[in-house]
Amino acid sequence: MKLRPEQRKTGPAPAWRRLRVIAPAMALAVIATSAGASPTTDAAAAPATRASWLTGEPLPCQSPGRSKPTVVLVHGAWADASSWDGEVRSLQQAGYVARAIANPLRNLTTDSASVADFLKTVSGPIVLVGHSYGGSVITNAAAGIPNVKALVYVDAAAPDVGETTGGLSGADSALNKDPGSLYDMVSYPGAPQGAKDLYLRQNVFIRSFASDLPRNIATRLWATQRPASTSAFMTPSKAAAWKTIPSWYFISTGDRIIVPSSELSMAHRARSKITRFPGGSHLTLISHPDAVTSVIGSAICSIR
C-alpha cells in the first residue's frame, strides 16, 4: 500500500514526567487508515487537540453530558506502570480517569486474563492502551469485554491468533541476536520447564531499548527494569481483538526493538489509524509522552 505524503507539524517541547529532563520539540507525522480506504490525514490529531493536553483543558471533541471513557494503560517487558507517568499526568489534567496497571510479564494467556479481570471492574467505556508486549496483552484481554471501545498500540505488537510476540519484532530487530549477548537469564519459582526470567543487558538497554534517552536516564531505567519470562514471548495469541475493535497505532521510526516495518505491517492488517513519529525509540512513551497522549486523545474522541 502506497502512503500519501505525510503532513508534519511541530508542537511544544514535552516535559519528561519525573525524570526532569526537557526533550527537544519533534515533528509529528500522522496518517489515518480505515477499512477499505486510502490513508488520509488524521484531523483528530490537529494542533488544537494536542495543545489541550498541555494546558489541562478538555478535548475539543468533549460535549456536555457525554460519558468520559476510562483510559487503561498496560506496560510492556522490561518496564513497569511508571513508564506511563507522562501520559497519566496529561490525561488527569484534562479530567480523565487514567489507570496504568501492572502487567505480570509471565505468560501471555495468564497476563491477558489478569488485565481482563481488571477491565471487568471498570464501568463505562474504556480506551485500552498497550506498549510493546503490552500490545499483545491488550489484543487478548479486550476480547469479550464489550466496554472496550478503542485499542491504542504504542510501539507495540498486535498479534493474530496463533502468533507469538517473539515472532513479531521484525527481521532487523536488535533482539534477533544470540540470546546470551542480549539477556541475563535467571530462574524463578514455579517457572514452566525451560522458562527463565530475562533481564536486558545494560548495553542493549541503553543502545537499543532506550536509545533516545540521555545515558544517565537510560542507565537508571536499566537498573530498575522488571524482567519478563521467556514464556511471555513464546505463548501463542488466543485472540485478535483488533479485528472487531477500532484501533490506533503509534510507530516510532527510531524503534530498534519492534522495528517500524513490522509495526506498520501489523497496523495495516488491523486497519488502524496510524501515527508515525520521526525518531524516538522503543521508549518514546517516556521521552515524548505528549505525542503519545495526542494519539490516545484521538481514540477518546472517537467514542460516541
LOPATOR-308819 format. One line per 10 residues: number of its first residue (from 1); for each residue x, y, z of N, C-alpha, C. Coordinates in nm, 2 decimals, padded with zeros to 4 digits, m for minus. Example, Ala and Ser with C-alpha at 12.3 -4.5 7.8 and 13.67 -1.06 7.14 Angstrom:
REM residues 2
1) 01.32,m00.57,00.78,01.23,m00.45,00.78,01.32,m00.33,00.78  01.28,m00.22,00.71,01.37,m00.11,00.71,01.29,00.00,00.79;
***
This chain:
REM residues 304
1) 00.08,m00.12,00.00,00.00,00.00,00.00,00.09,00.12,00.00  00.06,00.22,m00.10,00.14,00.34,m00.10,00.08,00.44,m00.01  00.16,00.52,00.06,00.11,00.62,00.15,00.13,00.75,00.09  00.03,00.84,00.11,00.04,00.97,00.05,00.14,01.05,00.13  00.19,01.16,00.08,00.29,01.24,00.16,00.23,01.28,00.29  00.31,01.27,00.40,00.27,01.29,00.53,00.27,01.44,00.57  00.17,01.48,00.64,00.16,01.62,00.69,00.23,01.63,00.82  00.33,01.72,00.83,00.41,01.73,00.95,00.38,01.86,01.03  00.39,01.85,01.16,00.37,01.97,01.24,00.45,01.96,01.36  00.48,02.08,01.42,00.56,02.08,01.54,00.47,02.12,01.66;
11) 00.51,02.09,01.78,00.44,02.13,01.90,00.54,02.16,02.01  00.48,02.20,02.13,00.57,02.24,02.24,00.66,02.12,02.28  00.77,02.16,02.33,00.87,02.05,02.38,00.81,01.98,02.50  00.80,01.85,02.50,00.73,01.77,02.61,00.82,01.77,02.73  00.76,01.78,02.85,00.84,01.77,02.97,00.84,01.62,03.01  00.95,01.56,03.04,00.96,01.42,03.08,00.92,01.41,03.23  00.80,01.36,03.25,00.75,01.34,03.38,00.85,01.26,03.47  00.87,01.31,03.59,00.96,01.26,03.70,01.10,01.25,03.66  01.14,01.25,03.54,01.28,01.24,03.50,01.35,01.38,03.50  01.26,01.48,03.49,01.31,01.62,03.50,01.41,01.65,03.39;
21) 01.38,01.61,03.27,01.46,01.63,03.15,01.37,01.70,03.05  01.41,01.80,02.98,01.33,01.86,02.87,01.38,01.81,02.74  01.29,01.75,02.66,01.33,01.70,02.53,01.31,01.81,02.42  01.38,01.80,02.31,01.36,01.90,02.21,01.23,01.87,02.14  01.17,01.98,02.08,01.04,01.96,02.01,01.07,01.87,01.89  00.97,01.79,01.86,00.98,01.69,01.74,00.86,01.71,01.65  00.88,01.69,01.53,00.76,01.69,01.43,00.68,01.56,01.45  00.55,01.57,01.43,00.47,01.45,01.44,00.40,01.43,01.31  00.42,01.31,01.25,00.35,01.28,01.12,00.24,01.19,01.15  00.12,01.22,01.10,00.00,01.14,01.13,m00.06,01.09,01.00;
31) m00.10,00.96,00.99,m00.17,00.90,00.88,m00.29,00.83,00.94  m00.40,00.84,00.88,m00.52,00.76,00.93,m00.56,00.66,00.82  m00.59,00.54,00.86,m00.64,00.44,00.76,m00.77,00.39,00.82  m00.86,00.35,00.73,m00.98,00.29,00.77,m01.01,00.18,00.67  m01.11,00.10,00.71,m01.14,m00.02,00.63,m01.17,00.02,00.49  m01.09,m00.04,00.40,m01.12,m00.02,00.25,m01.08,00.12,00.20  m01.02,00.21,00.28,m00.99,00.34,00.24,m00.84,00.37,00.23  m00.81,00.47,00.15,m00.67,00.51,00.14,m00.63,00.59,00.26  m00.50,00.60,00.29,m00.45,00.68,00.40,m00.49,00.82,00.38  m00.53,00.89,00.49,m00.56,01.03,00.48,m00.51,01.10,00.61;
41) m00.50,01.23,00.61,m00.46,01.30,00.73,m00.56,01.29,00.84  m00.51,01.26,00.96,m00.60,01.24,01.07,m00.63,01.37,01.14  m00.75,01.42,01.11,m00.79,01.55,01.17,m00.80,01.55,01.32  m00.83,01.43,01.38,m00.84,01.43,01.52,m00.72,01.46,01.60  m00.60,01.46,01.53,m00.48,01.49,01.59,m00.43,01.63,01.56  m00.52,01.72,01.53,m00.49,01.86,01.49,m00.42,01.93,01.61  m00.35,02.04,01.58,m00.27,02.11,01.68,m00.36,02.15,01.80  m00.48,02.19,01.78,m00.56,02.23,01.89,m00.59,02.12,01.99  m00.60,02.00,01.94,m00.62,01.88,02.02,m00.49,01.86,02.11  m00.37,01.86,02.05,m00.25,01.84,02.12,m00.23,01.94,02.23;
51) m00.27,02.07,02.20,m00.25,02.18,02.29,m00.33,02.16,02.42  m00.45,02.10,02.40,m00.54,02.08,02.52,m00.47,01.99,02.62  m00.39,01.90,02.58,m00.33,01.81,02.68,m00.22,01.88,02.76  m00.16,01.99,02.70,m00.06,02.06,02.77,m00.11,02.16,02.87  m00.24,02.20,02.85,m00.29,02.31,02.94,m00.39,02.25,03.04  m00.43,02.12,03.02,m00.53,02.06,03.11,m00.67,02.09,03.07  m00.69,02.16,02.96,m00.83,02.19,02.91,m00.89,02.06,02.85  m01.03,02.05,02.85,m01.09,01.94,02.79,m01.06,01.93,02.64  m01.08,01.81,02.59,m01.06,01.79,02.45,m01.17,01.86,02.37  m01.14,01.92,02.25,m01.24,01.98,02.17,m01.36,01.90,02.14;
61) m01.34,01.76,02.14,m01.45,01.67,02.10,m01.55,01.65,02.21  m01.51,01.69,02.34,m01.59,01.67,02.45,m01.72,01.75,02.45  m01.83,01.69,02.48,m01.96,01.76,02.48,m02.03,01.74,02.62  m02.11,01.83,02.66,m02.19,01.82,02.79,m02.27,01.69,02.79  m02.26,01.62,02.90,m02.34,01.50,02.92,m02.28,01.38,02.86  m02.17,01.40,02.79,m02.11,01.28,02.73,m02.03,01.20,02.83  m02.04,01.07,02.82,m01.97,00.98,02.92,m01.82,00.97,02.88  m01.74,01.01,02.98,m01.59,01.01,02.96,m01.54,00.86,02.97  m01.46,00.82,02.88,m01.40,00.68,02.89,m01.29,00.68,03.00  m01.27,00.57,03.06,m01.16,00.54,03.14,m01.04,00.49,03.05;
71) m00.93,00.55,03.07,m00.81,00.51,02.99,m00.73,00.41,03.07  m00.71,00.29,03.02,m00.63,00.19,03.09,m00.51,00.16,03.01  m00.39,00.18,03.08,m00.26,00.16,03.01,m00.19,00.04,03.06  m00.14,m00.04,02.97,m00.07,m00.16,03.00,00.08,m00.15,02.95  00.17,m00.17,03.04,00.31,m00.16,03.01,00.37,m00.29,02.94  00.49,m00.28,02.89,00.55,m00.39,02.83,00.66,m00.45,02.91  00.74,m00.54,02.84,00.85,m00.60,02.91,00.96,m00.50,02.94  01.04,m00.53,03.05,01.15,m00.45,03.09,01.11,m00.31,03.13  00.98,m00.30,03.17,00.93,m00.17,03.22,00.83,m00.20,03.33  00.76,m00.09,03.38,00.65,m00.11,03.47,00.55,00.00,03.45;
81) 00.45,00.01,03.54,00.34,00.11,03.52,00.39,00.25,03.52  00.51,00.28,03.58,00.56,00.42,03.59,00.60,00.47,03.45  00.62,00.38,03.36,00.66,00.43,03.22,00.55,00.51,03.16  00.43,00.51,03.21,00.31,00.58,03.16,00.29,00.71,03.24  00.39,00.75,03.33,00.37,00.87,03.41,00.33,00.99,03.33  00.40,01.02,03.22,00.37,01.14,03.15,00.23,01.14,03.09  00.19,01.03,03.04,00.05,01.02,02.98,m00.05,01.03,03.09  m00.03,00.96,03.20,m00.13,00.97,03.31,m00.15,01.11,03.36  m00.04,01.18,03.37,m00.04,01.32,03.42,m00.13,01.41,03.32  m00.10,01.40,03.19,m00.18,01.48,03.09,m00.32,01.44,03.09;
91) m00.35,01.31,03.10,m00.49,01.27,03.09,m00.57,01.32,03.22  m00.50,01.31,03.33,m00.57,01.35,03.46,m00.59,01.50,03.45  m00.49,01.58,03.40,m00.51,01.72,03.39,m00.63,01.76,03.30  m00.65,01.68,03.20,m00.77,01.70,03.11,m00.90,01.65,03.16  m00.89,01.59,03.29,m01.02,01.55,03.35,m01.06,01.40,03.33  m00.96,01.32,03.28,m01.00,01.18,03.25,m00.94,01.09,03.36  m01.01,00.98,03.39,m00.96,00.88,03.47,m00.86,00.79,03.39  m00.74,00.78,03.44,m00.63,00.70,03.37,m00.58,00.61,03.47  m00.57,00.48,03.44,m00.51,00.38,03.52,m00.40,00.30,03.45  m00.28,00.31,03.50,m00.17,00.24,03.45,m00.15,00.12,03.54;
101) m00.18,00.00,03.49,m00.19,m00.12,03.58,m00.07,m00.21,03.55  m00.06,m00.30,03.65,00.06,m00.40,03.65,00.03,m00.51,03.54  00.14,m00.54,03.47,00.14,m00.65,03.37,00.23,m00.75,03.43  00.19,m00.87,03.46,00.27,m00.97,03.53,00.40,m01.01,03.45  00.39,m01.01,03.32,00.51,m01.05,03.24,00.55,m01.19,03.26  00.45,m01.28,03.27,00.48,m01.42,03.30,00.44,m01.51,03.18  00.32,m01.49,03.12,00.27,m01.58,03.02,00.16,m01.50,02.95  00.15,m01.50,02.82,00.05,m01.41,02.75,m00.09,m01.45,02.79  m00.12,m01.58,02.81,m00.25,m01.62,02.84,m00.29,m01.57,02.98  m00.21,m01.59,03.08,m00.24,m01.55,03.21,m00.23,m01.40,03.23;
111) m00.13,m01.34,03.17,m00.12,m01.19,03.18,m00.24,m01.12,03.12  m00.29,m01.17,03.01,m00.42,m01.12,02.95,m00.54,m01.14,03.04  m00.54,m01.25,03.10,m00.65,m01.28,03.19,m00.65,m01.19,03.31  m00.53,m01.16,03.36,m00.52,m01.06,03.47,m00.57,m00.93,03.43  m00.53,m00.88,03.31,m00.57,m00.75,03.27,m00.73,m00.75,03.24  m00.78,m00.86,03.18,m00.92,m00.87,03.16,m01.00,m00.86,03.29  m00.95,m00.92,03.39,m01.02,m00.92,03.52,m01.03,m00.78,03.57  m00.92,m00.70,03.55,m00.92,m00.56,03.59,m01.03,m00.48,03.51  m01.03,m00.50,03.38,m01.12,m00.43,03.29,m01.27,m00.46,03.33  m01.30,m00.57,03.39,m01.43,m00.60,03.43,m01.48,m00.52,03.55;
121) m01.38,m00.46,03.62,m01.42,m00.38,03.73,m01.44,m00.23,03.69  m01.42,m00.20,03.57,m01.44,m00.06,03.52,m01.58,m00.04,03.46  m01.65,00.06,03.51,m01.78,00.08,03.45,m01.76,00.19,03.34  m01.85,00.18,03.24,m01.84,00.28,03.13,m01.74,00.24,03.02  m01.73,00.32,02.92,m01.64,00.29,02.80,m01.49,00.29,02.85  m01.41,00.21,02.78,m01.27,00.20,02.81,m01.19,00.22,02.68  m01.08,00.31,02.69,m00.98,00.31,02.59,m00.86,00.23,02.64  m00.82,00.13,02.57,m00.72,00.03,02.63,m00.59,00.05,02.55  m00.48,00.08,02.62,m00.36,00.12,02.55,m00.25,00.02,02.59  m00.17,m00.02,02.50,m00.06,m00.12,02.53,00.07,m00.08,02.47;
131) 00.18,m00.09,02.54,00.31,m00.06,02.49,00.39,m00.19,02.47  00.45,m00.21,02.36,00.54,m00.32,02.34,00.47,m00.46,02.36  00.52,m00.54,02.45,00.45,m00.67,02.47,00.31,m00.64,02.53  00.29,m00.53,02.59,00.16,m00.49,02.64,00.05,m00.49,02.53  00.10,m00.46,02.40,00.01,m00.47,02.29,m00.05,m00.61,02.27  00.04,m00.71,02.28,m00.01,m00.85,02.28,m00.12,m00.87,02.38  m00.09,m00.82,02.50,m00.18,m00.84,02.62,m00.31,m00.78,02.59  m00.32,m00.65,02.54,m00.45,m00.59,02.52,m00.52,m00.66,02.41  m00.45,m00.71,02.31,m00.51,m00.78,02.20,m00.59,m00.90,02.25  m00.55,m00.96,02.35,m00.62,m01.08,02.41,m00.71,m01.04,02.52;
141) m00.67,m00.94,02.60,m00.76,m00.91,02.72,m00.89,m00.84,02.68  m00.89,m00.77,02.56,m01.01,m00.69,02.52,m01.11,m00.79,02.46  m01.07,m00.90,02.42,m01.17,m01.00,02.36,m01.28,m01.03,02.46  m01.40,m01.01,02.42,m01.51,m01.05,02.51,m01.54,m00.94,02.62  m01.48,m00.83,02.61,m01.51,m00.72,02.71,m01.58,m00.61,02.63  m01.71,m00.60,02.64,m01.78,m00.50,02.55,m01.75,m00.36,02.58  m01.71,m00.33,02.70,m01.68,m00.19,02.74,m01.56,m00.13,02.66  m01.47,m00.22,02.61,m01.35,m00.17,02.54,m01.39,m00.12,02.40  m01.38,00.01,02.39,m01.43,00.08,02.26,m01.32,00.12,02.17  m01.19,00.12,02.22,m01.08,00.16,02.13,m00.95,00.09,02.18;
151) m00.87,00.05,02.09,m00.74,00.00,02.13,m00.63,00.09,02.07  m00.53,00.12,02.16,m00.42,00.20,02.11,m00.29,00.13,02.13  m00.21,00.11,02.02,m00.09,00.04,02.02,00.03,00.14,02.02  00.12,00.13,02.11,00.23,00.23,02.12,00.36,00.15,02.11  00.42,00.16,01.99,00.55,00.08,01.96,00.53,m00.06,02.01  00.42,m00.12,01.96,00.37,m00.25,02.02,00.35,m00.36,01.92  00.33,m00.48,01.98,00.29,m00.59,01.90,00.14,m00.61,01.90  00.09,m00.65,01.78,m00.06,m00.67,01.77,m00.08,m00.81,01.70  m00.06,m00.92,01.77,m00.06,m01.05,01.71,m00.20,m01.09,01.66  m00.20,m01.18,01.56,m00.31,m01.25,01.52,m00.32,m01.38,01.60;
161) m00.43,m01.45,01.59,m00.44,m01.58,01.66,m00.33,m01.67,01.62  m00.26,m01.73,01.71,m00.16,m01.83,01.68,m00.02,m01.77,01.68  m00.01,m01.64,01.66,00.12,m01.57,01.66,00.18,m01.55,01.80  00.31,m01.54,01.81,00.38,m01.51,01.93,00.44,m01.37,01.93  00.45,m01.31,02.04,00.51,m01.18,02.05,00.66,m01.18,02.00  00.73,m01.29,02.03,00.87,m01.30,01.99,00.88,m01.31,01.84  00.78,m01.35,01.77,00.79,m01.36,01.63,00.75,m01.24,01.55  00.73,m01.13,01.62,00.68,m01.01,01.56,00.77,m00.89,01.57  00.89,m00.91,01.62,00.98,m00.80,01.64,01.04,m00.74,01.50  01.04,m00.83,01.40,01.09,m00.79,01.27,01.23,m00.84,01.25;
171) 01.27,m00.86,01.12,01.40,m00.92,01.09,01.52,m00.83,01.13  01.50,m00.70,01.14,01.61,m00.61,01.17,01.61,m00.57,01.32  01.53,m00.64,01.40,01.52,m00.61,01.54,01.66,m00.64,01.61  01.69,m00.55,01.71,01.81,m00.57,01.79,01.80,m00.70,01.87  01.68,m00.75,01.89,01.66,m00.88,01.96,01.69,m01.00,01.88  01.72,m00.99,01.76,01.75,m01.11,01.67,01.90,m01.14,01.67  01.95,m01.16,01.79,02.09,m01.19,01.81,02.10,m01.30,01.91  02.22,m01.35,01.93,02.24,m01.46,02.03,02.18,m01.41,02.16  02.09,m01.49,02.22,02.03,m01.46,02.35,02.13,m01.43,02.46  02.24,m01.51,02.45,02.35,m01.49,02.55,02.41,m01.35,02.55;
181) 02.40,m01.28,02.44,02.46,m01.15,02.43,02.35,m01.04,02.46  02.23,m01.08,02.47,02.12,m00.99,02.49,02.07,m00.98,02.64  02.07,m01.10,02.70,02.00,m01.11,02.83,02.09,m01.17,02.94  02.05,m01.13,03.06,02.09,m01.21,03.18,01.97,m01.29,03.21  01.99,m01.43,03.22,01.88,m01.52,03.24,01.88,m01.57,03.38  01.77,m01.57,03.44,01.75,m01.60,03.59,01.64,m01.70,03.61  01.66,m01.80,03.69,01.55,m01.89,03.72,01.45,m01.82,03.81  01.33,m01.87,03.81,01.23,m01.82,03.91,01.13,m01.93,03.95  01.08,m01.92,04.08,01.00,m02.02,04.13,00.87,m02.04,04.05  00.84,m02.17,04.03,00.71,m02.20,03.96,00.72,m02.19,03.81;
191) 00.84,m02.16,03.75,00.86,m02.14,03.61,00.83,m02.27,03.53  00.76,m02.26,03.42,00.75,m02.38,03.33,00.88,m02.44,03.30  00.89,m02.56,03.26,01.02,m02.62,03.23,01.09,m02.55,03.12  01.21,m02.51,03.14,01.29,m02.44,03.05,01.27,m02.29,03.05  01.17,m02.24,03.12,01.15,m02.09,03.11,01.24,m02.02,03.21  01.28,m01.90,03.17,01.37,m01.82,03.25,01.32,m01.67,03.25  01.36,m01.60,03.35,01.34,m01.46,03.35,01.45,m01.39,03.27  01.41,m01.30,03.19,01.51,m01.23,03.11,01.53,m01.08,03.15  01.65,m01.04,03.18,01.68,m00.90,03.20,01.77,m00.86,03.09  01.73,m00.74,03.03,01.81,m00.69,02.92,01.95,m00.65,02.97;
201) 02.05,m00.68,02.90,02.19,m00.64,02.94,02.20,m00.49,02.92  02.29,m00.43,03.00,02.30,m00.28,03.00,02.32,m00.22,02.87  02.42,m00.27,02.79,02.45,m00.21,02.66,02.33,m00.22,02.56  02.26,m00.33,02.57,02.14,m00.35,02.48,02.03,m00.25,02.52  02.01,m00.24,02.65,01.90,m00.15,02.70,01.93,00.00,02.66  02.06,00.04,02.68,02.09,00.18,02.65,02.10,00.21,02.50  02.15,00.12,02.43,02.18,00.15,02.28,02.05,00.12,02.20  01.97,00.02,02.24,01.86,m00.02,02.15,01.72,00.00,02.21  01.71,m00.02,02.34,01.58,m00.01,02.40,01.54,00.14,02.44  01.64,00.21,02.49,01.62,00.35,02.53,01.71,00.44,02.46;
211) 01.72,00.43,02.33,01.83,00.49,02.26,01.81,00.64,02.24  01.69,00.70,02.26,01.67,00.84,02.25,01.67,00.91,02.39  01.70,00.84,02.49,01.71,00.90,02.63,01.85,00.93,02.67  01.87,01.03,02.75,02.01,01.06,02.80,02.07,00.93,02.87  02.19,00.91,02.86,02.25,00.79,02.91,02.23,00.77,03.06  02.23,00.88,03.13,02.21,00.86,03.28,02.07,00.82,03.31  01.97,00.87,03.23,01.83,00.83,03.25,01.82,00.68,03.20  01.87,00.65,03.09,01.86,00.51,03.04,01.93,00.41,03.14  02.04,00.45,03.20,02.11,00.36,03.29,02.02,00.34,03.41  01.95,00.45,03.46,01.86,00.43,03.57,01.75,00.34,03.54;
221) 01.69,00.35,03.42,01.58,00.27,03.39,01.63,00.12,03.37  01.75,00.10,03.32,01.80,m00.03,03.31,01.81,m00.10,03.44  01.86,m00.02,03.54,01.88,m00.07,03.68,01.75,m00.11,03.75  01.64,m00.05,03.70,01.51,m00.07,03.77,01.42,m00.15,03.68  01.46,m00.21,03.58,01.38,m00.28,03.49,01.31,m00.40,03.55  01.19,m00.44,03.51,01.13,m00.56,03.55,01.16,m00.67,03.45  01.19,m00.79,03.49,01.22,m00.90,03.40,01.09,m00.95,03.34  01.11,m01.02,03.22,01.00,m01.08,03.15,01.03,m01.23,03.13  00.94,m01.32,03.15,00.96,m01.46,03.13,00.97,m01.49,02.98  01.05,m01.59,02.95,01.06,m01.63,02.81,00.92,m01.68,02.77;
231) 00.84,m01.73,02.86,00.70,m01.78,02.83,00.62,m01.67,02.77  00.64,m01.55,02.82,00.56,m01.43,02.77,00.57,m01.41,02.62  00.69,m01.43,02.57,00.72,m01.41,02.43,00.69,m01.53,02.34  00.68,m01.65,02.40,00.66,m01.77,02.33,00.52,m01.82,02.33  00.43,m01.77,02.41,00.29,m01.81,02.42,00.21,m01.76,02.30  00.15,m01.85,02.22,00.07,m01.81,02.10,m00.06,m01.72,02.15  m00.09,m01.62,02.07,m00.21,m01.54,02.10,m00.33,m01.63,02.08  m00.43,m01.61,02.17,m00.56,m01.68,02.15,m00.67,m01.60,02.10  m00.65,m01.47,02.08,m00.75,m01.38,02.03,m00.68,m01.26,01.95  m00.77,m01.19,01.88,m00.72,m01.08,01.80,m00.83,m00.97,01.80;
241) m00.83,m00.90,01.92,m00.94,m00.80,01.94,m00.95,m00.69,01.84  m00.83,m00.66,01.77,m00.83,m00.56,01.67,m00.91,m00.59,01.55  m00.96,m00.71,01.54,m01.05,m00.75,01.42,m01.19,m00.69,01.44  m01.22,m00.66,01.56,m01.36,m00.61,01.59,m01.36,m00.47,01.66  m01.25,m00.43,01.72,m01.25,m00.30,01.79,m01.16,m00.20,01.72  m01.20,m00.08,01.70,m01.12,00.02,01.63,m00.99,00.04,01.70  m00.88,00.06,01.62,m00.75,00.07,01.68,m00.67,00.19,01.62  m00.58,00.23,01.70,m00.48,00.34,01.67,m00.34,00.28,01.69  m00.25,00.32,01.61,m00.11,00.27,01.61,m00.01,00.38,01.61  00.07,00.39,01.72,00.18,00.49,01.73,00.31,00.42,01.70;
251) 00.38,00.46,01.59,00.50,00.40,01.55,00.62,00.50,01.55  00.72,00.47,01.63,00.84,00.55,01.64,00.94,00.50,01.53  00.98,00.58,01.44,01.07,00.54,01.33,01.21,00.50,01.39  01.24,00.54,01.51,01.37,00.50,01.57,01.36,00.38,01.66  01.25,00.31,01.66,01.24,00.19,01.74,01.33,00.08,01.69  01.41,00.02,01.77,01.50,m00.08,01.73,01.46,m00.22,01.79  01.36,m00.22,01.87,01.31,m00.34,01.94,01.20,m00.41,01.85  01.09,m00.34,01.84,00.99,m00.39,01.74,01.00,m00.29,01.63  01.06,m00.33,01.52,01.10,m00.23,01.41,00.98,m00.17,01.34  00.99,m00.05,01.29,00.88,00.02,01.23,00.81,m00.06,01.11;
261) 00.89,m00.13,01.03,00.83,m00.21,00.92,00.74,m00.32,00.97  00.77,m00.38,01.08,00.69,m00.48,01.14,00.56,m00.42,01.20  00.58,m00.31,01.27,00.46,m00.24,01.33,00.37,m00.19,01.22  00.42,m00.14,01.11,00.34,m00.09,01.01,00.26,m00.20,00.94  00.32,m00.31,00.93,00.25,m00.43,00.87,00.14,m00.47,00.96  00.16,m00.48,01.09,00.05,m00.51,01.18,m00.06,m00.41,01.19  m00.02,m00.28,01.18,m00.11,m00.17,01.18,m00.20,m00.17,01.05  m00.14,m00.20,00.94,m00.22,m00.21,00.81,m00.32,m00.33,00.82  m00.27,m00.44,00.88,m00.35,m00.56,00.89,m00.47,m00.53,00.98  m00.45,m00.45,01.09,m00.56,m00.42,01.18,m00.64,m00.30,01.13;
271) m00.60,m00.24,01.02,m00.67,m00.12,00.96,m00.68,m00.01,01.07  m00.57,00.00,01.14,m00.55,00.10,01.24,m00.54,00.24,01.18  m00.57,00.34,01.26,m00.53,00.48,01.23,m00.38,00.49,01.28  m00.29,00.53,01.19,m00.15,00.52,01.21,m00.09,00.66,01.23  m00.01,00.67,01.34,00.07,00.78,01.36,00.22,00.74,01.35  00.30,00.81,01.26,00.44,00.78,01.25,00.52,00.89,01.31  00.59,00.86,01.42,00.66,00.96,01.49,00.81,00.96,01.45  00.86,01.07,01.39,01.00,01.06,01.34,01.10,01.06,01.46  01.18,00.96,01.46,01.28,00.94,01.57,01.23,00.86,01.68  01.26,00.91,01.80,01.22,00.83,01.92,01.29,00.70,01.94;
281) 01.24,00.61,02.02,01.30,00.48,02.04,01.19,00.39,02.09  01.22,00.28,02.14,01.12,00.19,02.20,01.05,00.25,02.32  01.12,00.35,02.38,01.06,00.42,02.50,01.02,00.56,02.47  00.96,00.58,02.35,00.91,00.72,02.32,00.79,00.75,02.41  00.73,00.66,02.47,00.62,00.69,02.57,00.68,00.76,02.69  00.81,00.75,02.72,00.88,00.82,02.83,00.94,00.95,02.77  01.01,00.94,02.66,01.08,01.06,02.61,00.98,01.16,02.55  00.87,01.12,02.49,00.78,01.22,02.43,00.63,01.18,02.46  00.60,01.19,02.59,00.46,01.14,02.63,00.35,01.23,02.57  00.37,01.36,02.54,00.27,01.44,02.48,00.23,01.39,02.34;
291) 00.33,01.34,02.26,00.30,01.29,02.13,00.21,01.16,02.14  00.25,01.08,02.24,00.17,00.95,02.26,00.03,00.99,02.31  00.02,01.08,02.40,m00.11,01.12,02.46,m00.20,01.18,02.35  m00.14,01.25,02.25,m00.22,01.30,02.15,m00.30,01.19,02.07  m00.23,01.08,02.05,m00.29,00.97,01.98,m00.40,00.91,02.07  m00.38,00.90,02.20,m00.48,00.85,02.29,m00.60,00.94,02.29  m00.57,01.07,02.27,m00.68,01.17,02.26,m00.77,01.14,02.14  m00.70,01.11,02.03,m00.78,01.08,01.91,m00.87,00.96,01.93  m00.82,00.86,02.00,m00.91,00.74,02.03,m01.02,00.78,02.12  m01.00,00.87,02.22,m01.10,00.92,02.31,m01.21,00.99,02.23;
301) m01.17,01.07,02.13,m01.26,01.15,02.05,m01.35,01.06,01.96  m01.31,00.94,01.94,m01.38,00.85,01.85,m01.51,00.79,01.92  m01.51,00.80,02.05,m01.61,00.73,02.13,m01.74,00.82,02.13  m01.85,00.76,02.09,m01.98,00.84,02.09,m02.07,00.78,02.20;
***
